[in-house]
Amino acid sequence: MKPRVAVLQFPGVNCEAESERALAGAGLAAERIPWAAPVTALESFDAYLLPGGFLYQDRVRARAIAARHAFLDVVRRRAERGTPVLGLCNGAQVLVEAGLVPGVSVPSSETSLGAALAPNRMPGRSGYLARWVFLRVQDTACVFTQAYAPGEIVPLPMAHGEGRFEVHPHAAWSSLESARHVPFRYDAGREASQGGEMPRDSSAPRTPFPANPNGSSGDAAAVMNARGNVLALMPHPERAQALAQVPLDLPGPWGERRRRVLREGEPLWSAGPGAGIFLSLAYALGVREAAVAR
Amino acid sequence: MKQVRQLVVRHRALDPTAWTALTALADRPSGTRPTALARADLWEFEWQGAPEVEQELSQWARTANWFANPNRDRATWRRAASDATDLEAGAALASGGSGATGTGAYLVTTWRGAVRSSEHEAAARRALGMAVRVRRAQVWWLAAQGQDPARALAEAGGTSLGGLLANPHSQEARLYATSLPVPAIEEQEGR
């Protein structure tokens, strides 16, 4: 029997169908749970996925209302027991607002460290931005990155207006960094310079716009909890689950693979760069035979 | 001499965001129960020099579509704390409908490091030929019959889990218990 993953459907979600396809491709059984279902319907799942969208029309702040839904009490309780939880884009915002990530304490402080996803900070413009970005996989204990090699570059599409990871005070960002809570960072892609002097303020973006598309602290594209079983990821791996979804003009190895399809007939619907997120989850849940392979 | 004026921009019709926030606050297991909640965009204009510029600035701010959509919004120009905000009239009511009377408290929220708007300042410079500092925020007005509205707002804008109206990790919130002063938006330095 396949492990069961609950796909939480709040009003305004718009990525549930492709999220379910990505889970199915990894050998998992996805089950959509609408917001009005009884809370007990969530109890028996092996993992939880919060897809992207515009939950509750982004009223008050993107994610502010959904983060207070009773479903999150169940998800929080299960996450504390080690059940994997993945939030993508607006779903990531919900996990951050609800305090499931980063879920760590600040040394010399009585309060737990909270993070927020603030409006994008971009030179000469403001608001919503959609484009492909490159993420570099960090060496962490994250459940959702085990199919990738540390240092691997993963191109994914992003589309958001409030995606800038932020902690207050900024000095606390180093706590997250040193505890390896950042499994993906924005990167300039294969042309990225290696090494170099780090900024004195560890929370400052190191990668310029548009490679870091929102001015996120420490170039963070994702933040996870201490145990590594809860991941809040702003870009959309479900929109890059198949090679067919990779743009033909994308630079780097994934773009080259996509172009090779035209020349040599590589299967168009083989795994794309985002499939590794879902394959990692499947592997953690004991699945050894996925429909797609990396 | 420094001059500061305010523009309060609220929906003419019932604001769905205020209504949703009011419902969410009412659904909390504990805490003060608000009876009315209103929300508006709050803009502040600051310039040095003669107050005679005010009429031209007010006219531009109300009509230039940079701050208010006249088909959707109602904009109120303010010079002092004693001027009406018109927020009560647009408030969502816990009992249903909209339009409150009586007293309430104000909460002004800003995104940290994003109080001034360079786009709006550039637009003002082009339109008026003068330097105007433009600050932006959201203002919430809350009434809680028989209870202290300031306390209710403090709860709603407090900690990260309870702080529906302001997330303390990325936003600043300032509470005004009786009236909305001019100016009411604080500029913070840094990110």
HADDOCK unambig.tbl for C-alpha pairs under 7 A between the chains (distance, minus, plus):
assign (segid A and resid 59 and name CA) (segid B and resid 17 and name CA) 5.07 0.50 0.50
assign (segid A and resid 60 and name CA) (segid B and resid 17 and name CA) 5.95 0.50 0.50
assign (segid A and resid 60 and name CA) (segid B and resid 21 and name CA) 6.96 0.50 0.50
assign (segid A and resid 60 and name CA) (segid B and resid 165 and name CA) 6.70 0.50 0.50
assign (segid A and resid 64 and name CA) (segid B and resid 164 and name CA) 6.48 0.50 0.50
assign (segid A and resid 98 and name CA) (segid B and resid 161 and name CA) 6.44 0.50 0.50
assign (segid A and resid 114 and name CA) (segid B and resid 169 and name CA) 6.44 0.50 0.50
assign (segid A and resid 115 and name CA) (segid B and resid 169 and name CA) 5.81 0.50 0.50
assign (segid A and resid 116 and name CA) (segid B and resid 169 and name CA) 5.60 0.50 0.50
assign (segid A and resid 116 and name CA) (segid B and resid 170 and name CA) 5.87 0.50 0.50
assign (segid A and resid 118 and name CA) (segid B and resid 170 and name CA) 6.17 0.50 0.50
assign (segid A and resid 166 and name CA) (segid B and resid 170 and name CA) 6.54 0.50 0.50
assign (segid A and resid 167 and name CA) (segid B and resid 169 and name CA) 5.62 0.50 0.50
assign (segid A and resid 168 and name CA) (segid B and resid 169 and name CA) 4.98 0.50 0.50
assign (segid A and resid 168 and name CA) (segid B and resid 170 and name CA) 6.86 0.50 0.50
